[in-house]
Structure formats: structure tokens, C-alpha cells
């Protein structure tokens, strides 16, 4: 169990950092949010992988993805996050 948690944190950090490098613009998030972004991206990637390839169907659709899927999911999550942040900003 501890190994899974450490793996999720490390993969989350790597995937979140790469996603932040790939998405243009400034993201006002710290290291903890970068890790959370990568972990959320991992589950988004796992869900998309299940929908597209139907792999690991015995584990269900809510599962972590590998590093590539985590990066893709983190980019999607970061794009949604940045777009939602801009829509809530009041411009004068």
C-alpha cells in the first residue's frame, strides 16, 4: 500500500511537471498542486485508456494509467483548470 502511494506521488509529480511544461501560459500552482494535477491526470488517463482500448476491464474504468497516459490526462486536467480559472476572473 505504501509503495502504491509513493508511486502515485512520484508519477504525479513527473506527469504534472511535464503537463505544466507542455501547456502554454503561466499556471499559479505550487508543487503540491502539481502532484495533485499529475495524480488526477493519471486517473483521467486510465479512464480514457479504458474507454478507448478496453484494457484491464476487470479492474473497472477508474484506474491509474502509466506515465504517458498520466501526462495526457494531466494536460487535459490542466487545460480545464486554466480555462475555468479564466472564466471566473472579472475584467475591468
C-alpha angles and dihedrals in degrees: 000000000000090000090055092051093048090047092051091050095048094044089044091054093048095044093044093049093048091047090052089052092049098047111076121231134042120301115200097213131117133222094279092053089046089057091046089048090054093047092049088046090053092057092044089051091048091050092048091046090053092048094047103036104018089222121159090013089162088066093053129235097290103078138121119262132219122265097279093047090046092054092048091048092047091052089052092047092047092049090051091046094050093045092050090048092053093049091056094050114103113221122205 
